[in-house]
């Protein structure tokens, strides 16, 4: 299992979390997503490596910015 962590800026509520979760869940290979507006943390788990650019693009599509940590 692969676990990637990201710091997301701009999230303030549960709706923000849902938007990020929906976009990231569309990436092929993603098995699990944990996202917290309170901490700004996004954790993506997968059975195989996921391209960081795809995750960052998905977060951007949701209207937020992220960096890998």
Order of alpha helices (4+ residues) and beta strands (2+ residues): beta-alpha-beta-beta-alpha-beta
